[in-house]
Amino acid sequence: MTTDELLRQQWLDLRGRLQARGLLASEGASLSLRVPATDAMWFGLAGDTAPQRVPLRAASGDSEVHAAAYGARADVGAIAVGGAGFGRCLADFNGVMPQAFDEQARHLGPMGPAAAAVREVAASLRKGGNALLVQGRPVYLGMTATRLALNAELFEKCAKAYVLAVAGGGRVRPLPWIVRLVANRRLHKDEARAARRFAQGLLPEEAKGY
């Protein structure tokens, strides 16, 4: 099986997993996978029969957010735009969620400011985070298709806890700075390895353990 054939099948499998969990629920939800050592991605809307191989430079409409994220981050191999209910509710609470949970800090990292337009996506991803809001919709990122699915599920779980707490008048405290520092460093090391693999024309290896 060629890399393109593998990615096309991964797209279909990933789409099914995210849809089953309600994580591609909004209108115009979309999903993509980066093709290693190229400027192309396999992209499609959640309702499409199959994805299409699209050059990043030719991205338009729904695919522009994906192209902007890939252009900003060489480690990102998979992106989903759409989200579920609690993730979208973050738009009512400044569009940013603090790093309040261990697993969140380790795999999602620091969440950048919400982007009102595609041109703001790169700045929001500068710190290496794997989730942001773009025009009010959650955007999930992952080094691999599997990691993207896990990140999407984790983000919605954390968003639910955060939104319910804040909406009820509670105060959510971020993790101690040293915990965030250690977790984010581990994430950044994983991201650096993924970027090297993509540059070599290889798919990243799956991260193991915490």
Stockholm file with secondary structure:
# STOCKHOLM 1.0

chainA/1-210         MTTDELLRQQWLDLRGRLQARGLLASEGASLSLRVPATDAMWFGLAGDTAPQRVPLRAASGDSEVHAAAYGARADVGAIAVGGAGFGRCLADFNGVMPQAFDEQARHLGPMGPAAAAVREVAASLRKGGNALLVQGRPVYLGMTATRLALNAELFEKCAKAYVLAVAGGGRVRPLPWIVRLVANRRLHKDEARAARRFAQGLLPEEAKGY
#=GR chainA/1-210 SS CCHHHHHHHHHHHHHHHHHHTTTBCSTTCEEEEECTTSSEEEEEETTSSSCEEEEGGGCCGGGHHHHHHHHHCTTCCEEEECBCHHHHHGGGGTTCCCCCSHHHHHHTCCCCCCBSSGGGHHHHTTTCCSEEEETTEEEEEESSHHHHHHHHHHHHHHHHHHHHHHHTTCCCCCCCHHHHHHHHHHHHHHHHHHHHHHHTTCCCCCCCCC
#=GC SS_cons         CCHHHHHHHHHHHHHHHHHHTTTBCSTTCEEEEECTTSSEEEEEETTSSSCEEEEGGGCCGGGHHHHHHHHHCTTCCEEEECBCHHHHHGGGGTTCCCCCSHHHHHHTCCCCCCBSSGGGHHHHTTTCCSEEEETTEEEEEESSHHHHHHHHHHHHHHHHHHHHHHHTTCCCCCCCHHHHHHHHHHHHHHHHHHHHHHHTTCCCCCCCCC
//
